[in-house]
Amino acid sequence: MDDDQTSLTPRTELPRSLPAGASAGHGTRGWKLSKKGNSWTYTDTTGTPLSGITHLVIVDKSHISSNNVVPGRVQVTVSILSTIPPFRTEFLTSIPPLSG
């Protein structure tokens, strides 16, 4: 393994995808867009979270400064209930732009 940890790219795979759709409040699961429009939050308050994921936030971090933009750069924070103790992690990654 390379000693230079900065050359490593984190790869995390969830066992399933999270469903589309807006959250309808307590006892439901779904997504909500922030007022600023730069982050999406998924919450699952059903009591039986899919893959144990109770909370996931994706924040647009592409604008490092006014003249430094990295398209597709996002921060992801995920909370998973099904582990003992409950698991929470946060990381930055870049998503390649869609071609088409």
N, C-alpha and C positions, 0 to 999 in steps of 0.2 A: 504494500500500500504506500502511496506517495505521502511523504511527510508534510507536503504543502497543502494544508486543509482548505486554503482559498480556492484551489482548483477543483474541489468537489462540488457537485451540483446535487442539492437535496431532491429526492424523489419519494413522494408519499402517495400511495394508492389507497383509495377508500374501497371497501369491498362492494359497494354499490353506489349508484348515483343518487343524488338527492332530488326529490320531486320538484317540479316547477310549480308556480302558483303563489299567490299572496297569502301571508299569514292572516288568519281571521281572529287572532287574539288567543287568550288562555284556552288550553285544551286542544290546540290545533298545531299544525306544522306548516311552515311556509316562509317566504322571503319578503323583505321590506327594503326599499331603497331609501337612503338617507336624504335629508332635506337638501344637502349640498349636491347630491347626485353623484358622489364619488365613492360610495360604498354600498354594498349589499349585505344584509344580515339575514341568516337563516336561523330560525328557532323552532324547536320541537318541544312542546309542553304537553304532549299527549300521554306521557307516562310510559310509553313504549317507543322510544326513539329508534329510528332506523339506523342500524349499525352502531347504536349507542351515541350517535351524534346529537347533542342537545343544542349546540350553538356553533355557528360558523360565520365568520366575517371576512369579506373580501374587500380590500381598500385599494383604490387606484393610487399608486405611488409613482406614476410615470413622470410627474413634474417635480424633479428634484429641486430646481430653482427656475426662475423665469426664463433663463436661456439654456437650461440643461434638461432636456426631455428624453426619457427612455421609454418608448412605446411598449405597452404590454407589461410593465413592471407593476406587480401587485403585492400586497401584504395579506397573508392568510392566517387567521387565528381560528383554531378549532378546539372545541371542548367535547370530550368523549366520556360518557357516564359509565359505560360498561366495563371499565377497567378498575382495578382496586390498587391504589386509590384512583379517583377520577383523574383523567389525563387532560392536560391543556398544553398546547404548543402554538408557537407563532413563528412564521418564516417569511422571507421575501423571495420572490421568484419572478421570472419573466415569462410571459406567454407570447409565443410567436404570433405576429399578425396573421389574420386569415387572408388567404389569397383567393381571388375569384373574380 
